[in-house]
Amino acid sequence: MANHKGDNAPADVTNFPDHYANIATKCVSGAPGYRAFVTTRDAAPVILPDPGCKG
């Protein structure tokens, strides 16, 4: 998207022991009330409601 800047703040990362997928999470920029979760495995991101995400 031209002229749109995303949120470059780091995600919160949880590292799991070997053989388990690590996860990263952060509030979705531009979508107040939602949090994204991604993993180091080949899986689609998951976006869930999170009232703690203010925007």
LINCORNOR-V884075 format. One record per residue. N is the residue number from 0. RES is the residue in one letter. PSI is psi in radians with two decimals (none if undefined). Layout:
n->[N | N]
res->[RES | RES]
psi->[PSI | PSI]
This chain:
n->[0 | 1 | 2 | 3 | 4 | 5 | 6 | 7 | 8 | 9 | 10 | 11 | 12 | 13 | 14 | 15 | 16 | 17 | 18 | 19 | 20 | 21 | 22 | 23 | 24 | 25 | 26 | 27 | 28 | 29 | 30 | 31 | 32 | 33 | 34 | 35 | 36 | 37 | 38 | 39 | 40 | 41 | 42 | 43 | 44 | 45 | 46 | 47 | 48 | 49 | 50 | 51 | 52 | 53 | 54]
res->[M | A | N | H | K | G | D | N | A | P | A | D | V | T | N | F | P | D | H | Y | A | N | I | A | T | K | C | V | S | G | A | P | G | Y | R | A | F | V | T | T | R | D | A | A | P | V | I | L | P | D | P | G | C | K | G]
psi->[2.17 | 2.44 | 0.33 | 2.25 | 2.26 | 3.10 | 1.93 | 0.15 | 2.54 | 2.64 | 2.81 | 2.17 | 2.36 | 2.05 | 2.22 | 2.82 | 2.88 | 2.54 | 0.01 | 2.54 | 2.41 | 2.76 | 2.65 | 2.54 | 2.58 | 2.81 | 2.54 | 2.09 | 2.26 | 0.04 | 1.31 | 2.42 | 0.16 | 2.52 | 2.42 | 2.48 | 2.28 | 2.79 | 2.87 | -0.08 | 2.90 | 1.51 | 2.62 | 2.57 | 2.68 | 2.31 | 2.16 | 2.67 | 2.42 | 1.83 | -0.29 | -0.23 | 1.84 | -0.20 | none]
